[in-house]
Amino acid sequence: MPLFNQTHICDLTPAITAGAYSAGDVVGGLLVFALHSAGGGGVVRRLVIIDGDNERAAGRLFLFNGPPAAVVDNAPFAPTRADLNKLVGVIAVSAADYTTVNSRAFALIRDLSIEFTAPDGRLYGYFVCDATPVYTTTGDLTLRLTAWED
């Protein structure tokens, strides 16, 4: 395993629909995690989802090392073959992964080991819901990705 010289944490709060999603829909559109300078790589170690609406929505975060085809918020996720060639990992989040505190929820997915290279210094992602959450405001979710980088 390579030596890692830094830990990088990237928070994103995408604009989401204040309303209902269908299972298989993208939540928040394309997510761009700016990690480091171009050409490097590392290992994704942790995902935290902060859910201000306490929806506790199960889903999967698909991570790519290059920009996938555009899918807007609240539209079905339909990756192309070219997109799948850029796939570096998928992080599953179940409803049971969430903890509720003060009418808000968070999910903490630890001990991940998703190796990646990032030619442009970014990872790209889509969070795809597995059920039918109904959010009340457009800023209800924050996704925090932690990576060890070389």
C-alpha positions in Angstrom: 0.0 0.0 0.0 1.4 3.4 -0.9 2.3 6.0 1.7 -0.3 8.8 2.1 0.9 12.3 3.0 -2.4 14.0 3.7 -6.0 13.5 4.6 -8.5 15.6 2.7 -12.1 16.2 3.6 -14.6 17.6 1.1 -18.1 18.8 2.1 -20.9 19.3 -0.5 -24.4 20.6 0.1 -26.1 20.1 -3.3 -29.3 21.9 -4.2 -32.0 19.2 -3.9 -35.7 19.1 -4.7 -38.0 20.2 -1.9 -40.4 17.3 -2.6 -40.5 13.7 -3.5 -38.0 11.4 -5.2 -38.6 8.0 -6.8 -36.4 5.0 -6.2 -33.5 5.2 -8.6 -33.5 9.0 -8.8 -30.3 11.1 -8.5 -30.4 13.3 -5.4 -28.7 16.7 -6.0 -27.4 16.2 -9.5 -23.7 15.8 -10.2 -21.4 16.0 -7.1 -17.9 17.2 -7.6 -15.4 16.4 -4.8 -12.3 18.6 -5.3 -9.6 16.6 -3.5 -6.1 17.6 -4.6 -3.9 18.6 -7.4 -4.3 16.9 -10.7 -2.8 13.5 -11.4 -2.7 12.1 -7.9 -4.7 9.5 -6.2 -5.6 7.9 -2.9 -8.1 6.0 -0.9 -11.6 7.0 0.1 -11.9 6.2 3.8 -15.2 7.7 5.0 -18.5 9.1 4.0 -20.8 11.2 6.3 -24.2 12.2 5.2 -25.9 14.9 7.3 -29.6 14.9 6.8 -31.3 18.0 8.2 -34.8 16.7 7.4 -34.3 13.3 9.1 -35.4 11.4 6.0 -32.8 8.7 6.6 -32.9 7.9 2.9 -31.1 4.7 1.8 -29.1 5.0 -1.3 -25.8 4.5 -3.0 -23.0 7.0 -3.8 -21.4 6.2 -7.2 -17.9 7.6 -7.5 -16.1 8.3 -10.8 -12.6 9.5 -11.6 -13.8 11.6 -14.5 -17.0 13.5 -15.3 -19.9 11.1 -16.1 -22.8 12.0 -18.3 -24.9 14.7 -16.8 -28.0 13.7 -14.8 -30.0 16.4 -13.2 -31.5 16.3 -9.7 -34.6 14.1 -9.3 -34.0 12.3 -12.6 -33.4 8.6 -13.1 -29.8 7.4 -12.9 -28.8 5.7 -16.1 -25.1 5.4 -16.4 -23.6 4.8 -19.9 -20.9 2.3 -20.6 -18.4 5.2 -20.9 -19.5 6.3 -17.4 -19.0 2.8 -16.0 -15.4 2.8 -17.3 -14.7 5.7 -15.0 -16.4 4.1 -11.9 -14.0 3.7 -8.9 -16.5 2.6 -6.3 -20.0 2.5 -4.9 -20.8 3.3 -1.2 -24.1 1.8 0.0 -26.0 3.7 2.7 -28.9 1.9 4.4 -31.6 3.5 6.5 -30.2 1.7 9.5 -26.8 3.5 9.0 -28.4 6.8 10.2 -28.6 8.0 13.7 -31.1 10.7 14.7 -30.0 13.5 17.0 -32.2 16.5 17.8 -34.6 15.7 14.9 -31.8 15.5 12.4 -30.0 12.4 11.1 -26.5 11.5 10.1 -24.9 8.4 8.6 -21.3 7.6 9.1 -19.8 5.0 6.8 -16.3 4.2 8.0 -13.4 1.9 7.1 -13.9 2.2 3.3 -11.0 1.3 1.1 -11.9 2.7 -2.3 -8.7 3.3 -4.2 -8.7 5.9 -6.9 -6.6 8.0 -9.3 -8.0 11.4 -10.1 -6.5 12.8 -13.3 -8.0 16.3 -12.7 -7.8 16.2 -8.9 -11.6 15.5 -8.5 -13.9 12.6 -7.9 -17.4 12.9 -9.3 -20.4 11.3 -7.9 -24.1 10.7 -8.0 -26.1 9.8 -4.9 -29.0 7.6 -6.0 -31.9 6.9 -3.6 -33.2 3.4 -3.1 -36.6 4.5 -1.8 -38.9 7.5 -2.0 -37.7 10.2 0.3 -39.6 13.5 0.5 -37.3 16.5 1.5 -38.7 19.8 2.8 -36.0 22.2 1.9 -33.3 22.4 -0.9 -30.4 22.3 1.5 -31.3 19.3 3.6 -28.3 17.1 2.7 -24.6 17.5 3.1 -22.2 14.8 2.0 -18.7 14.7 3.5 -16.0 12.5 1.8 -12.7 11.8 3.5 -9.8 10.5 1.5 -6.2 9.7 2.2 -4.1 11.1 -0.6 -0.6 10.5 -2.0 
